[in-house]
Amino acid sequence: MNAPNVVAEDYIQFLVASPTTVSRTEAARVQPATGRLVAHDSFTRLLHRLEPDAAML
């Protein structure tokens, strides 16, 4: 099994920095170039994998 492309902190940082309405597609588009491709499906899988936890935010 491959390691996830994004982690919860990536998405949380996007939510904090985004001044407008957010979407998984926009989150994938603005990810910094780290040599890895991040598709919006990566964020979808991340959100399905995480348990709802307000403390993390």
KOLFI-817336 format. One record per atom (N, C-alpha, C): residue in three letters; chain; y, x negated, z negated. Coordinates in nm, 3 decimals, decimal comma. Example, Ala and Ser with C-alpha at 12.3 -4.5 7.8 and 13.67 -1.06 7.14 Angstrom:
BEGIN
+-----+----+---------+---------+---------+
|  aa | ch |      c2 |      c1 |      c3 |
+-----+----+---------+---------+---------+
| ALA |  A |  -0,569 |  -1,319 |  -0,780 |
| ALA |  A |  -0,450 |  -1,230 |  -0,780 |
| ALA |  A |  -0,330 |  -1,320 |  -0,780 |
| SER |  A |  -0,225 |  -1,285 |  -0,708 |
| SER |  A |  -0,106 |  -1,367 |  -0,714 |
| SER |  A |   0,003 |  -1,290 |  -0,787 |
+-----+----+---------+---------+---------+
END
This chain:
BEGIN
+-----+----+---------+---------+---------+
|  aa | ch |      c2 |      c1 |      c3 |
+-----+----+---------+---------+---------+
| MET |  A |  -0,118 |  -0,084 |   0,000 |
| MET |  A |   0,000 |   0,000 |   0,000 |
| MET |  A |   0,124 |  -0,089 |   0,000 |
| ASN |  A |   0,218 |  -0,055 |   0,085 |
| ASN |  A |   0,341 |  -0,133 |   0,095 |
| ASN |  A |   0,438 |  -0,099 |  -0,018 |
| ALA |  A |   0,519 |  -0,196 |  -0,052 |
| ALA |  A |   0,621 |  -0,174 |  -0,154 |
| ALA |  A |   0,728 |  -0,081 |  -0,098 |
| PRO |  A |   0,791 |   0,000 |  -0,183 |
| PRO |  A |   0,896 |   0,090 |  -0,134 |
| PRO |  A |   1,015 |   0,013 |  -0,079 |
| ASN |  A |   1,079 |   0,068 |   0,024 |
| ASN |  A |   1,197 |   0,005 |   0,083 |
| ASN |  A |   1,321 |   0,022 |  -0,002 |
| VAL |  A |   1,327 |   0,130 |  -0,078 |
| VAL |  A |   1,442 |   0,155 |  -0,164 |
| VAL |  A |   1,392 |   0,189 |  -0,304 |
| VAL |  A |   1,477 |   0,162 |  -0,400 |
| VAL |  A |   1,446 |   0,195 |  -0,539 |
| VAL |  A |   1,554 |   0,290 |  -0,590 |
| ALA |  A |   1,531 |   0,347 |  -0,705 |
| ALA |  A |   1,623 |   0,447 |  -0,760 |
| ALA |  A |   1,765 |   0,392 |  -0,773 |
| GLU |  A |   1,780 |   0,267 |  -0,810 |
| GLU |  A |   1,912 |   0,208 |  -0,827 |
| GLU |  A |   1,990 |   0,206 |  -0,695 |
| ASP |  A |   1,921 |   0,186 |  -0,582 |
| ASP |  A |   1,987 |   0,191 |  -0,451 |
| ASP |  A |   2,050 |   0,327 |  -0,428 |
| TYR |  A |   1,976 |   0,431 |  -0,456 |
| TYR |  A |   2,026 |   0,566 |  -0,433 |
| TYR |  A |   2,136 |   0,601 |  -0,533 |
| ILE |  A |   2,120 |   0,562 |  -0,657 |
| ILE |  A |   2,222 |   0,590 |  -0,759 |
| ILE |  A |   2,353 |   0,520 |  -0,723 |
| GLN |  A |   2,346 |   0,396 |  -0,678 |
| GLN |  A |   2,467 |   0,325 |  -0,637 |
| GLN |  A |   2,535 |   0,394 |  -0,519 |
| PHE |  A |   2,456 |   0,445 |  -0,426 |
| PHE |  A |   2,512 |   0,520 |  -0,315 |
| PHE |  A |   2,582 |   0,646 |  -0,365 |
| LEU |  A |   2,520 |   0,719 |  -0,457 |
| LEU |  A |   2,581 |   0,841 |  -0,510 |
| LEU |  A |   2,712 |   0,813 |  -0,581 |
| VAL |  A |   2,716 |   0,705 |  -0,656 |
| VAL |  A |   2,837 |   0,670 |  -0,729 |
| VAL |  A |   2,949 |   0,630 |  -0,633 |
| ALA |  A |   2,915 |   0,557 |  -0,528 |
| ALA |  A |   3,016 |   0,503 |  -0,437 |
| ALA |  A |   3,061 |   0,601 |  -0,330 |
| SER |  A |   2,985 |   0,706 |  -0,308 |
| SER |  A |   3,016 |   0,798 |  -0,199 |
| SER |  A |   3,128 |   0,895 |  -0,238 |
| PRO |  A |   3,238 |   0,894 |  -0,161 |
| PRO |  A |   3,349 |   0,983 |  -0,194 |
| PRO |  A |   3,333 |   1,125 |  -0,138 |
| THR |  A |   3,232 |   1,147 |  -0,055 |
| THR |  A |   3,215 |   1,276 |   0,011 |
| THR |  A |   3,076 |   1,331 |  -0,017 |
| THR |  A |   3,042 |   1,434 |   0,055 |
| THR |  A |   2,909 |   1,493 |   0,046 |
| THR |  A |   2,806 |   1,388 |   0,085 |
| VAL |  A |   2,695 |   1,386 |   0,013 |
| VAL |  A |   2,594 |   1,284 |   0,038 |
| VAL |  A |   2,474 |   1,342 |   0,110 |
| SER |  A |   2,405 |   1,255 |   0,183 |
| SER |  A |   2,281 |   1,292 |   0,249 |
| SER |  A |   2,193 |   1,168 |   0,255 |
| ARG |  A |   2,065 |   1,191 |   0,274 |
| ARG |  A |   1,973 |   1,077 |   0,286 |
| ARG |  A |   2,001 |   0,998 |   0,412 |
| THR |  A |   2,042 |   1,064 |   0,518 |
| THR |  A |   2,074 |   0,995 |   0,643 |
| THR |  A |   2,193 |   0,903 |   0,623 |
| GLU |  A |   2,296 |   0,952 |   0,555 |
| GLU |  A |   2,414 |   0,870 |   0,529 |
| GLU |  A |   2,378 |   0,753 |   0,436 |
| ALA |  A |   2,295 |   0,776 |   0,339 |
| ALA |  A |   2,253 |   0,669 |   0,249 |
| ALA |  A |   2,183 |   0,558 |   0,327 |
| ALA |  A |   2,099 |   0,593 |   0,420 |
| ALA |  A |   2,029 |   0,493 |   0,502 |
| ALA |  A |   2,128 |   0,419 |   0,592 |
| ARG |  A |   2,226 |   0,490 |   0,645 |
| ARG |  A |   2,322 |   0,429 |   0,736 |
| ARG |  A |   2,409 |   0,325 |   0,669 |
| VAL |  A |   2,447 |   0,346 |   0,544 |
| VAL |  A |   2,541 |   0,256 |   0,477 |
| VAL |  A |   2,475 |   0,149 |   0,392 |
| GLN |  A |   2,344 |   0,140 |   0,394 |
| GLN |  A |   2,276 |   0,036 |   0,316 |
| GLN |  A |   2,317 |  -0,102 |   0,368 |
| PRO |  A |   2,339 |  -0,196 |   0,276 |
| PRO |  A |   2,378 |  -0,331 |   0,320 |
| PRO |  A |   2,265 |  -0,396 |   0,400 |
| ALA |  A |   2,303 |  -0,480 |   0,493 |
| ALA |  A |   2,206 |  -0,551 |   0,576 |
| ALA |  A |   2,137 |  -0,658 |   0,493 |
| THR |  A |   2,015 |  -0,633 |   0,454 |
| THR |  A |   1,939 |  -0,729 |   0,372 |
| THR |  A |   1,821 |  -0,783 |   0,448 |
| GLY |  A |   1,817 |  -0,759 |   0,578 |
| GLY |  A |   1,704 |  -0,807 |   0,657 |
| GLY |  A |   1,590 |  -0,707 |   0,664 |
| ARG |  A |   1,606 |  -0,592 |   0,600 |
| ARG |  A |   1,502 |  -0,489 |   0,604 |
| ARG |  A |   1,564 |  -0,359 |   0,655 |
| LEU |  A |   1,490 |  -0,289 |   0,735 |
| LEU |  A |   1,537 |  -0,161 |   0,785 |
| LEU |  A |   1,508 |  -0,053 |   0,682 |
| VAL |  A |   1,606 |   0,030 |   0,657 |
| VAL |  A |   1,590 |   0,140 |   0,563 |
| VAL |  A |   1,614 |   0,269 |   0,639 |
| ALA |  A |   1,511 |   0,349 |   0,651 |
| ALA |  A |   1,522 |   0,478 |   0,720 |
| ALA |  A |   1,551 |   0,587 |   0,617 |
| HIS |  A |   1,604 |   0,699 |   0,666 |
| HIS |  A |   1,632 |   0,809 |   0,572 |
| HIS |  A |   1,502 |   0,862 |   0,511 |
| ASP |  A |   1,390 |   0,841 |   0,579 |
| ASP |  A |   1,261 |   0,882 |   0,523 |
| ASP |  A |   1,228 |   0,803 |   0,397 |
| SER |  A |   1,279 |   0,681 |   0,386 |
| SER |  A |   1,257 |   0,602 |   0,265 |
| SER |  A |   1,321 |   0,669 |   0,144 |
| PHE |  A |   1,439 |   0,726 |   0,166 |
| PHE |  A |   1,506 |   0,798 |   0,057 |
| PHE |  A |   1,434 |   0,928 |   0,025 |
| THR |  A |   1,382 |   0,994 |   0,127 |
| THR |  A |   1,306 |   1,117 |   0,105 |
| THR |  A |   1,183 |   1,088 |   0,018 |
| ARG |  A |   1,109 |   0,983 |   0,053 |
| ARG |  A |   0,991 |   0,946 |  -0,026 |
| ARG |  A |   1,030 |   0,907 |  -0,168 |
| LEU |  A |   1,142 |   0,836 |  -0,184 |
| LEU |  A |   1,189 |   0,798 |  -0,316 |
| LEU |  A |   1,216 |   0,922 |  -0,401 |
| LEU |  A |   1,286 |   1,019 |  -0,345 |
| LEU |  A |   1,321 |   1,138 |  -0,422 |
| LEU |  A |   1,199 |   1,223 |  -0,456 |
| HIS |  A |   1,098 |   1,222 |  -0,371 |
| HIS |  A |   0,975 |   1,295 |  -0,402 |
| HIS |  A |   0,893 |   1,222 |  -0,509 |
| ARG |  A |   0,904 |   1,093 |  -0,514 |
| ARG |  A |   0,826 |   1,010 |  -0,605 |
| ARG |  A |   0,884 |   1,011 |  -0,747 |
| LEU |  A |   1,016 |   1,026 |  -0,760 |
| LEU |  A |   1,082 |   1,019 |  -0,890 |
| LEU |  A |   1,067 |   1,149 |  -0,967 |
| GLU |  A |   1,049 |   1,135 |  -1,095 |
| GLU |  A |   1,053 |   1,250 |  -1,186 |
| GLU |  A |   1,201 |   1,277 |  -1,217 |
| PRO |  A |   1,241 |   1,403 |  -1,226 |
| PRO |  A |   1,379 |   1,432 |  -1,262 |
| PRO |  A |   1,412 |   1,377 |  -1,402 |
| ASP |  A |   1,515 |   1,294 |  -1,409 |
| ASP |  A |   1,549 |   1,229 |  -1,534 |
| ASP |  A |   1,699 |   1,203 |  -1,536 |
| ALA |  A |   1,773 |   1,286 |  -1,608 |
| ALA |  A |   1,918 |   1,270 |  -1,615 |
| ALA |  A |   1,958 |   1,142 |  -1,686 |
| ALA |  A |   1,875 |   1,091 |  -1,774 |
| ALA |  A |   1,906 |   0,968 |  -1,847 |
| ALA |  A |   1,920 |   0,849 |  -1,752 |
| MET |  A |   1,844 |   0,849 |  -1,642 |
| MET |  A |   1,852 |   0,738 |  -1,547 |
| MET |  A |   1,990 |   0,733 |  -1,482 |
| LEU |  A |   2,047 |   0,850 |  -1,456 |
| LEU |  A |   2,183 |   0,852 |  -1,399 |
| LEU |  A |   2,286 |   0,815 |  -1,502 |
+-----+----+---------+---------+---------+
END
